[in-house]
Amino acid sequence: MHPTHPAIDQALIPQTEVCKVIGQTRSGLDKLRKKDPTFPKPIKFGSSRQATAYYVIAELNAWLAAKIKERDA
């Protein structure tokens, strides 16, 4: 595994990119978030419903690692 820079781990990724990475549509991602309480919570920089949602890359990586570990158990 390659060492990572702390700033990279705390970087944000927009919801549209999260959908591409995990192979889900926006509605699929919404269903996943409702079904799986361990899925990371988004961060919004605005109070409107239309404000872009961002996710912390480190949290997504940790969630994915937990899912892989659960699968392999």
C-alpha positions as CSV (number, residue, x, y, z in Angstrom):
1,M,0.0,0.0,0.0
2,H,1.3,3.5,-0.8
3,P,1.7,6.0,1.9
4,T,-0.8,8.8,1.7
5,H,-0.6,12.4,2.6
6,P,-2.9,13.5,5.5
7,A,-4.3,16.3,3.4
8,I,-5.3,13.9,0.7
9,D,-7.2,11.7,3.2
10,Q,-9.2,14.7,4.4
11,A,-9.9,15.8,0.8
12,L,-13.5,16.0,-0.3
13,I,-15.1,14.4,-3.3
14,P,-18.4,15.6,-4.8
15,Q,-21.4,13.3,-4.7
16,T,-21.4,13.0,-8.5
17,E,-17.9,11.5,-8.4
18,V,-18.9,9.2,-5.5
19,C,-21.7,7.8,-7.7
20,K,-19.2,7.1,-10.5
21,V,-16.7,5.4,-8.1
22,I,-19.2,3.1,-6.5
23,G,-21.2,2.5,-9.7
24,Q,-24.5,4.0,-8.5
25,T,-27.0,6.5,-9.7
26,R,-27.8,9.4,-7.5
27,S,-31.1,7.7,-6.5
28,G,-29.1,4.5,-5.9
29,L,-26.8,6.3,-3.6
30,D,-29.7,7.8,-1.7
31,K,-31.2,4.3,-1.2
32,L,-27.8,3.0,-0.1
33,R,-27.4,5.8,2.5
34,K,-30.9,5.0,3.9
35,K,-30.3,1.2,3.9
36,D,-26.8,1.3,5.3
37,P,-26.3,3.5,8.4
38,T,-22.6,3.0,8.3
39,F,-22.3,4.8,4.9
40,P,-20.5,8.2,5.5
41,K,-22.6,11.3,5.9
42,P,-22.2,14.0,3.3
43,I,-21.0,17.5,4.0
44,K,-22.9,20.5,2.4
45,F,-21.6,24.0,2.1
46,G,-25.0,25.7,2.0
47,S,-28.4,25.3,3.5
48,S,-30.5,24.8,0.4
49,R,-31.6,21.3,-0.7
50,Q,-29.7,21.9,-4.0
51,A,-26.4,22.6,-2.3
52,T,-23.7,20.2,-3.6
53,A,-23.0,17.3,-1.2
54,Y,-19.3,16.3,-0.6
55,Y,-17.8,13.2,1.0
56,V,-14.6,12.8,2.9
57,I,-12.3,10.5,0.9
58,A,-10.9,8.8,4.1
59,E,-14.4,8.0,5.3
60,L,-15.4,6.5,2.0
61,N,-12.1,4.4,2.0
62,A,-12.8,3.2,5.5
63,W,-16.4,2.3,4.7
64,L,-15.2,0.3,1.6
65,A,-12.5,-1.4,3.6
66,A,-15.0,-2.5,6.2
67,K,-17.3,-3.9,3.5
68,I,-14.5,-5.9,2.0
69,K,-13.5,-7.2,5.4
70,E,-17.1,-8.1,6.1
71,R,-17.3,-9.9,2.7
72,D,-14.1,-11.9,3.4
73,A,-15.0,-12.9,6.9
